[in-house]
Amino acid sequence: MDICENRGATRWSMTEEVKDNIDIETLKNAQYPEDYINEVADSLVPVYNAELIDFASHYNGEEYWSLWNEENFGETPLDMLRSNVFALYQQVAFEVWEDYKQTLEEEE
């Protein structure tokens, strides 16, 4: 099994991935939309360590070194990496949500 797929994730590809995984109706009807956004971000973080390392290794963006060097939550380096990838997905997901809210406001 060849793990290293050289996906080359970017902020744009992450944005598209978030858009593909957000259910707009669920988001519109959510009592706490922030919780739903966090669930979507969490679901996109690679579960397996090899996939997590592959994702972070091939990430193409200004946040590359932050993924590896930020000391976020976790006791092990892999936990910290997983937390940093989640934080990046969360940031992207909230940006998608803000864009969506702005589009709704413009339509009204």
PEMOVEN-V945749 format. One record per residue. N is the residue number from 1. RES is the residue in one small letter. PHI is phi in radians with two decimals (none if undefined). D_FIRST is the distance of its C-alpha to the first C-alpha in Angstrom with 2 decimals. Layout:
n->N res->RES phi->PHI d_first->D_FIRST
n->N res->RES phi->PHI d_first->D_FIRST
//
This chain:
n->1 res->m phi->none d_first->0.00
n->2 res->d phi->-1.70 d_first->3.77
n->3 res->i phi->-1.37 d_first->6.13
n->4 res->c phi->-1.28 d_first->9.24
n->5 res->e phi->-1.66 d_first->10.48
n->6 res->n phi->0.93 d_first->14.03
n->7 res->r phi->-1.14 d_first->15.63
n->8 res->g phi->1.06 d_first->18.83
n->9 res->a phi->-1.08 d_first->20.43
n->10 res->t phi->-2.29 d_first->24.21
n->11 res->r phi->-1.07 d_first->27.11
n->12 res->w phi->-1.11 d_first->27.77
n->13 res->s phi->-1.15 d_first->24.33
n->14 res->m phi->-1.17 d_first->24.65
n->15 res->t phi->-1.06 d_first->28.13
n->16 res->e phi->-1.12 d_first->26.99
n->17 res->e phi->-1.12 d_first->24.35
n->18 res->v phi->-1.11 d_first->27.17
n->19 res->k phi->-1.03 d_first->29.54
n->20 res->d phi->-1.20 d_first->27.21
n->21 res->n phi->-1.80 d_first->26.97
n->22 res->i phi->-1.57 d_first->30.65
n->23 res->d phi->-1.64 d_first->32.99
n->24 res->i phi->-1.06 d_first->36.26
n->25 res->e phi->-1.13 d_first->38.48
n->26 res->t phi->-1.09 d_first->37.01
n->27 res->l phi->-1.13 d_first->37.45
n->28 res->k phi->-1.13 d_first->41.01
n->29 res->n phi->-1.66 d_first->41.97
n->30 res->a phi->-1.24 d_first->40.36
n->31 res->q phi->-1.18 d_first->42.94
n->32 res->y phi->-2.18 d_first->40.82
n->33 res->p phi->-1.06 d_first->38.67
n->34 res->e phi->-1.09 d_first->37.37
n->35 res->d phi->-1.14 d_first->35.71
n->36 res->y phi->-1.13 d_first->34.04
n->37 res->i phi->-1.06 d_first->32.83
n->38 res->n phi->-1.10 d_first->31.43
n->39 res->e phi->-1.12 d_first->29.60
n->40 res->v phi->-1.11 d_first->27.99
n->41 res->a phi->-1.05 d_first->26.99
n->42 res->d phi->-1.12 d_first->25.61
n->43 res->s phi->-1.22 d_first->23.54
n->44 res->l phi->-1.59 d_first->21.79
n->45 res->v phi->-1.25 d_first->20.71
n->46 res->p phi->-0.99 d_first->17.00
n->47 res->v phi->-1.43 d_first->17.01
n->48 res->y phi->-1.48 d_first->14.04
n->49 res->n phi->-1.02 d_first->14.67
n->50 res->a phi->-1.10 d_first->11.48
n->51 res->e phi->-1.20 d_first->12.19
n->52 res->l phi->-1.11 d_first->15.81
n->53 res->i phi->-1.14 d_first->15.49
n->54 res->d phi->-1.07 d_first->13.50
n->55 res->f phi->-1.04 d_first->16.31
n->56 res->a phi->-1.18 d_first->19.05
n->57 res->s phi->-1.17 d_first->17.92
n->58 res->h phi->-1.81 d_first->17.98
n->59 res->y phi->-1.21 d_first->21.02
n->60 res->n phi->-1.98 d_first->23.86
n->61 res->g phi->-3.11 d_first->27.15
n->62 res->e phi->-1.17 d_first->30.06
n->63 res->e phi->-1.50 d_first->28.62
n->64 res->y phi->-0.88 d_first->25.75
n->65 res->w phi->-1.24 d_first->27.61
n->66 res->s phi->-1.15 d_first->28.89
n->67 res->l phi->-1.04 d_first->25.45
n->68 res->w phi->-1.57 d_first->25.04
n->69 res->n phi->-1.84 d_first->28.70
n->70 res->e phi->-1.16 d_first->30.38
n->71 res->e phi->-1.64 d_first->31.15
n->72 res->n phi->-1.63 d_first->30.79
n->73 res->f phi->-1.10 d_first->30.69
n->74 res->g phi->2.34 d_first->28.65
n->75 res->e phi->-1.61 d_first->28.99
n->76 res->t phi->-1.99 d_first->25.79
n->77 res->p phi->-1.01 d_first->24.34
n->78 res->l phi->-1.17 d_first->21.37
n->79 res->d phi->-1.10 d_first->24.03
n->80 res->m phi->-1.17 d_first->25.98
n->81 res->l phi->-1.09 d_first->23.12
n->82 res->r phi->-1.05 d_first->22.42
n->83 res->s phi->-1.15 d_first->26.18
n->84 res->n phi->-1.21 d_first->26.45
n->85 res->v phi->-1.16 d_first->23.81
n->86 res->f phi->-1.03 d_first->25.72
n->87 res->a phi->-1.06 d_first->28.96
n->88 res->l phi->-1.19 d_first->27.83
n->89 res->y phi->-1.06 d_first->26.74
n->90 res->q phi->-1.10 d_first->30.04
n->91 res->q phi->-1.08 d_first->32.02
n->92 res->v phi->-1.11 d_first->30.55
n->93 res->a phi->-1.12 d_first->31.19
n->94 res->f phi->-1.19 d_first->34.76
n->95 res->e phi->-1.14 d_first->35.33
n->96 res->v phi->-1.08 d_first->34.30
n->97 res->w phi->-1.12 d_first->36.68
n->98 res->e phi->-1.10 d_first->39.48
n->99 res->d phi->-1.09 d_first->39.12
n->100 res->y phi->-1.14 d_first->39.33
n->101 res->k phi->-1.10 d_first->42.39
n->102 res->q phi->-1.12 d_first->44.03
n->103 res->t phi->-1.11 d_first->43.52
n->104 res->l phi->-1.11 d_first->45.16
n->105 res->e phi->-1.13 d_first->48.06
n->106 res->e phi->-1.20 d_first->48.65
n->107 res->e phi->-1.28 d_first->48.79
n->108 res->e phi->-1.39 d_first->51.49
//
